Amino acid sequence: MYVAEREKMQYFILVLFALFFALGLYLLLAAAFHVPTYRATKMLLGVVRQNRKAAKNSDAILEELAAKLAKVLPISPYRQRKLTATLRSAELPMTAGQYLSLAIVKAGLVLLCAIPCLFFAPILSPVLVAVGIGIYFSESGKAEKLVAGRRAEIEYELPRFVATLAQELMASRDVLSILETYRKNAGIALKNELAITISDMRTGNYEGALTRLEARVSSAMLSDVVRGLIGVLRGDDGVAFFRMLAHDMKQLELQRLKKLALERPPKIRRYSFLLLGCMILVYMGVMGYQIIGTMSGIF
């Protein structure tokens, strides 16, 4: 018994020695190579994230580690181009290497915590490994989730946008003016995309600006709208096209609403069963009280 406790204490002291030795070595190397501190990195993150939450100390440390890992992390050219486009659409101010490195660092820190657990609590090691893997997939897919959410928000507003285009084109053929007028009452996601497109149209080619809008959002529904607007710029009569497109999108919106309505009953049914169970308990309580009162009167 005493020998086992002594061995555990030796393992604990060894782990502490390794941690403090690694920390001291890191501080010495950071001072030798003039690595910026986490406070400087935190201030830089605060400047970059003007429209986001204030940067925390942990964010600064993670960003610093991710920046170092991004320099040696190999990424294929195809994946780098894809991630760069996704990050641009998600409005995340980082490179593809930094994005993947940040996911690896967050998952790696959790996986490192599984090593001490092998000595003190071996049953927790598989749990931490599973959590680390889950964190990696969650962090590496965060940008795609943001892009998908913005795309869904834009597609939800497209039927009203297309109906407005069909009405406005009957009185005017100025696409830029129509987009500027609609932007004032558009949703947040579509308003931001229209603001970028309008600025692009004022400084460059109209068709190129609309094509870049289609590439940023990557939506099949928006592609039809862009194709119709490009046709209007080339002199086509877009009123009939946008009327047909508005009808089709209205049908898609009705199908989406029906799908949401079909998803409601299972959620409501759960609370209905809970209410039924409460009513049965009340009924059984009243019956039990009456039975007990009757039996006490008899005896």
KAPEMO-V722437 format. One line per field, one symbol per residue. ss: DSSP state (@ for helix, = for strand, . for the rest). phi: phi as a letter, one per 30 degrees, with the letter a starting at -180 (. if undefined). burial: # if it has 24 or more other ideal C-beta (glycine too) atoms within 12 Angstrom, else .. Layout:
ss: ???
phi: ???
burial: ???
//
This chain:
ss: .@@@@@@@@@@@@@@@@@@@@@@@@@@@@@@@.....@@@@@@@@@@@........@@@@@@@@@@@@@@......@@@@@@@@@@@@@@.....@@@@@@@@@@@@@@@@@@@@@@@@@.@@@@@@@@@@@@@@@@@@@.@@@@@@@@@@@@@@@@@@@@@@@@@@@......@@@@@@@@@....@@@@@@@@@@@@@@@@..@@@@@@@@@@@@..@@@@@@@@@@@@@@....@@@@@@@@@@@@@@@@@@@@@@@@@@@@@@@@@@@@@@@@@@@@@@@@@@@@@@@@@@@@@.
phi: .dddddddddddddddddddddddddddddddchddddddddddddddcdccdddcdddddddddddddddcddbdedddddddddddddhcdaddddddddddddddddddddddddccbeddddddddddddddddddcdddddddddddddddcdedddddddddddcbcdddddddddddcdddddddddddddddddcadddddddddddddhbdddddddddddddddjdddddddddddddddddddddddddddddeeddddddddddddddddddddddddddddddddd
burial: .....................................#..##..#.........#...############..#.........#..#####.#.##################.###............##..#..##..##.###..#..##..######.######.##.....##.##..##..#..##.###.###.##....#..##.###.####.#############....##.##..##..#...#..............................................
//
